[in-house]
């Protein structure tokens, strides 16, 4: 009998990919499926970015690069952060990685071990808890509440920190809720963290360029008092419709950067070279496509929120960022995962049940409005029809 490390029994997964696979199988069977489950823009990567990768291949960029990423791309990341946020970042602290999850993986591995606590948002991206449990650390959920606009509470977060806490994960704009935490609340959190100088922070800012209603994204890089313990996660997947390119970056404190580099060397060696040149073109080229995509998401946001609030037993808060709605479906009488499963099987609409995002996710489902307005309207009609026909408790 093979003796596998028991830690592997604690690894979870991201159910959005399981739903994606099931939806694809139903489509192969001839079903008309509308996928509002996966968090993936329905836009193509802008042509100038694609051409940059093609040119890199033709120019002979076929080999290894530095584990930390090519210097021009790290310099472009630093310049972009200066342009967007007015913060100074050394290219020597930028790590180019194959997708945003890699930064989570590295950071949680660095701080997670039996006997310590790691705080993470709940409802939140499922990989946070999965990786925390894998390391043997205790996952401590930080409630993200509907009544607070799905912004985290600095007071509630700080109250959960103990001498056993090693890492605090925050995410704004947030997946799955679309919540955006106001600057005033982040100010309170940073001030309170002065009492806990040994607690590291992982700030997931992958949706940082997707905010609405005049809200500006507040990066934690803007707080010099925590820069020596802050890991910031961002990337190209959402902003530039590059999910399949697998390209992300992180900013590390100087004391942790070498650890991250060694993890890269020991796992994936480096990000593939042509993709890095595509990322360079994305940051240094025109940003019109980004603005157009976010404007379209904003228009779809109005459609999905209005439509959800007209459905029986459904209440939807207005998301302030990302491209997700997280409606409260408790009054329908359905449990969230049962409803999501039934909507796919019965009505051909893929959504994700709230419990897939944490213990506080019951009573909610997640819908991505990174799909066409036509499909969103069709999906809402199907959901409304389903709830009218099958409104008994499950």
N, C-alpha and C positions, 0 to 999 in steps of 0.2 A: 504493500500500500504506500502510495506517495504521501509524504508529509509536507504539506504546503504551509507556509507561514500563516498562523491563524489570523493575523491581521487582515488577510485578504477576505475573510468572512465578514469584515466590517465595512468593506467598500460598498457604497451605494452607486447610483447612477443618475443620469439626467433623463427623466421619463419623456421629455419632449422628443428625444430621438427614438424611443420605443413607439410613441404615437406616430411619429413621422414614418417609421417603417410599416406600421399597421395601415396607415392611410395610403401609402404607396401600394401595398398589397391589395387593398380594396379597389384602388384605381386599376390595377392590373386585371382585376376580375370584372372590370367594366363599370364600376360604381362611379358616380359623379361626386367627388370629394372636394370640399372647400377646407383648406388647411389654415386654421387660425391658431395652430398649436406651436409651430416652430418660430423662433425669434430670428428671422432671416429676411432682410429687405428683398422685395420682389423686383428691385432694379438691377440692371447689369452694372458691372464695374465700368467706370468711365473709360472710353476708348484710349485716351492718352496714357492711362495707367497700364492697360493691357499691352499697348505698343512698347512701353518702356521695358516690360518683361521680355517681349519678343526680341527687342534690340539687344538686350543683355545676353540672350542666348546666341544671337548672331555674332555678337562681339566677343564671344568665347568665355563668358562668365559661367563656367561649368564646374568649378572646383569648390573646395572648402573655403569658408571665410573664417574670420575670427569668431570664436564662440560667442562673443558679446555683440556681434553684428558689425557690418562695415562702417567705418568711421563717417563717411558722408551721410549715411542714414542716421547715425546717432547725433551728428551735428544738426541735421534737419529737424529731428525730434526736439532738441534743445531750443532751436530757433522758433519752432512752432509754439512751444509752451511760452516762450517769451512774447510772441506776437499775440497769443490768445489770452494769456493770464498775467503777463508782466512779471513773470518769475524767472529767476536765473537758475539754470540747471547746467551742470557740467556734462558734456558728452561722455566723460569718463565714468559717469554714474548711470548712464542709459544702457539698458540691456534689451537687445532685440530677441524676441522669443517667438516660437511657432504657435501663436494664439494666446488669448487672454488667460485661459485655464492654467497655463504653465506657470505664470506668476503666482497664482493661488497655490499651486502644488509646491512650488519652491518655498514660499513664505510659511505655509502651514507645516511643511517638513522641518523647517529650521526651528520652529518654536514648539511644535507639538510633541509631547511625550507623556507617558503615564504620570499622573500626579499633578498635572497642570491644567489650567482652564483656558479655553479659547472662546471668546465671545463673537457671535455672528448674527446678522439680521435674520429675523423670522417673522413673516415669510421672506425667503431670500433664495438666492441661487443655490440649487441643491448640492453643488460640488463643495461648497464651504463645509457643510456638516459631514459629508462623505469623507473628505480628506482628514478632517479633525478626528473622526472616529478611527480612521485607519492608523493614525499615529499613536493612538491610545490615550490622547488627551481627552478631557471632558468637554463636550460641546455645551456651551451655555447660550441659549437663544435670547437675543435682545428683541422684545416684541416691537413690531412695526404695526401701528394701529390705524384702522380705517378712520376713526374719529379725529386722528391727528393728521389727516391728509396723507397717510402712509409715509410721513416723515418720521425719522427716529427722534426720540426724546432724549436730550442730553442728560437730564436729571435721572431718568430711568436707566439709561445706559451706564452712567457713572456709579449708580447704586449697585450694579451687578459686579463691579470690579472688586477683587479681593487680592490678598497677597499671592494667591495661586495663579492669578491671571497673567498670561504671557503675551497674548496677542488679541487685539480688537479689530474686527473686520467691519468696515462700513461701506455702504453702496448708495450713491446718489449721483444722478438719477438712478432709480432702482428697478431691478428685475426681481419679482414679477409684477410689482404694483404700479409702476410709473410714478412713484412718489419722488419728490424733490425736497430735500431738507434745506430750510432757509439758512442764510448766512448767520443770522443771529443765534440759531440753535447750534451751529457748528462752532461759533465763537465760544459759547458756553461749554461745549464739550472740550475744546482745546484748553480753555482756562482750567477746567476741572481736572484734566489729565496732568496738570503740574504736580498734583499730589501723588501721581503714580508714574514716576520717571522710568521705571523698568518695564512698562507695558509698551510693546511695539504696536504699530498700526499698519493695517493693509487697507488702503483706500481704493476701491474698485470704481473707476471713473470712465468705464468703457462707453457709457452713453452721454458723456459730458457735453457733446455738441448737439444733443437732442433735448432741448428745453422749449417750453411754450409760454404764452401769455406774458411775454416780456421778462421772464425769469432768467437770470444769468447763473450759469454753473459756478459753484464755489469750489475750487480745488484746494485740497489740504496742503498742497505745495506752497500756498501763500502764507503759511504760518511757520516762520523761521524757528520758533521755539520747539517744534516737534520734528524738524527735518532730520535730526540725527537718529530718529527711530521710525521714520515713515517710509513705507513702500507704496508707491503709487502704480496702479495698473491701468493701462489704456491700450489702444490698438486701432487697427484699420477695419476690422470686420464689419462693424455696424455703420460707422461714419462714411466709409467709401464703398459699401456693398461688396466687401471682399471676404465673406465668411469662409469660402472654400480655399482661399489663398493661405490661410493659417499664418497670420502675421500679427504680432502684438509687440508691445514694449512695456517696460517697467522702469521706474526710477528708484534707485536704492540708496540707503545711507552708505557712506564710505566704509563703515565698519562691516557691512554685510555684503558688499558687492563681490568680493572674492569668493564668498560662499556660493553666491548665485552662479558665478562663472564656473566654478568647479562642478556644480550640479549640471550645468549645460554640457560641459565636456563629458561627464559621465553618463549622460542620457541621450541627447540628440546631436551632439557635436557642434552644430550650427544650423541656422535657418538657411534654406536653399537660396542660392545667390540671386537668381532672376526675380524671385519674389521680393527680395530686399530692394532691388532697383525699381520694382513697381511701387513699393512703399515710398521710396524717395520721390518718384514722380507725383505720387498722391499729395505729399506734403508741400512740395515746391511748385506744383502746377496750379492751374485755376481751381478755385473752390466753388464755382457756380453749381456744379452737380450736387455738392453737399447741401447748399442752401435750397436748391430746388427739391431735393428729396425730403428735407426736413419740413419744408412748406407743405408738401403733399401729405406727409404724415400728420401734420397739424389739421389739415382738412379732413382726413380720414378719422382723426380723433373725435371731431365733432359729430361725425356720422355715427360712429360706434357708441359713443356715450349717449347720444339722443335715442338711438335705437334700443340700447339695453334698458334704459329707464322707462321705456314703454312696454317692456315685457312683463308678464304677470309674475310677481314674486321676486323681481330682480331690482337691485339698487346699485347704481354704478357711480362711484366718485370720479371726478374729472382728473385724469392723470396729468401731471405737470411735466413729465419727461419720458424718455425712451419711446417705445411704440407698443405698450401693453396697456390693456384695461384689466382691472381685477374686480369684477362685479361681485357683490354680495348676493348669493343665491339661497340663503338660509330659508327665506320665506316661501320658496317653492316646495319645501318639504323633502327635497332630495339631499342626500349626502353628496359632497362635491365630486369625488372620484367616480361614484356611480353615475352621476349626471353626465360627466365628461365622457365616460364610456358609452352611455346610452345615446348621447348626441352623435357620436361617431357611427355606431352600429345602426341606429335607426334613421338618422337624418343626414348622415354624410358630412358632419361638421366636426372638425378636429379642434379640440380645446384641451387644456391641461387642468386637472383637478388641483385645487389649492393645497391639499396635504402633500403633494409632491414638492412643495416649496417650504415645508416645515410644519411644526406642531400647531402653529397658529393659523394655518392656511385653511382649516376646515370652514365651510360656509362660503367659500369663494372659488371661482374658476378663473383661469387666465386666458385671455384672448389676445392674440397679436394682431395689430392693425397694419402690419407690414405686408399687406395684401391689397388687391385693388378695391376701390370703392364699390365697384359692381359686385365683386365677390363678398364683400362685407355686408352689403345690403341683402344679398341672397342668403347668406348665413343667418342673419338676424331674422329673416322671414322663416327660415326652417326652424330655428330655435323657438320662435314664438309659436309656430304650429305644434311643435313637439310639446311644449309646456301646456298648451291648451288641451292637447289630447291626453297627456300623461302627467297629471299634476298630483299624483298620490305619493305618499312618503316611501322612500327606498332606503 
